[in-house]
Amino acid sequence: MKKKRCSHDYMSLNSQFLRKMKLTILLLLVGIITGFASPSFSQSNKLTLNFNNSKIENVLRQIEDQSEYRFFYNLTISRF
């Protein structure tokens, strides 16, 4: 009569353990990197504008004065 071995193979258990460890390390690294992420320029730059019935040219000029953004636009209107 042959002895029955356990249904769980040691290689299978080792493989599952390594897979869980890799996933744990990956999630840990993602969490650490996210925690140290610095805000980008667009998220930290705030503007205060108050316009009523103004031309777009004046609005863009005011944004340029308060920030480092530059706009290129054409004032002429072409009609087809």
ABEGO torsion letter per residue (X at the ends): XBBBBBABBAAAAAAAAAAAAAAAAAAAAAAAAAAABBBBAAAABBBBBBBBGBBAAAAAAAAAAABABBBBBBABBBBX
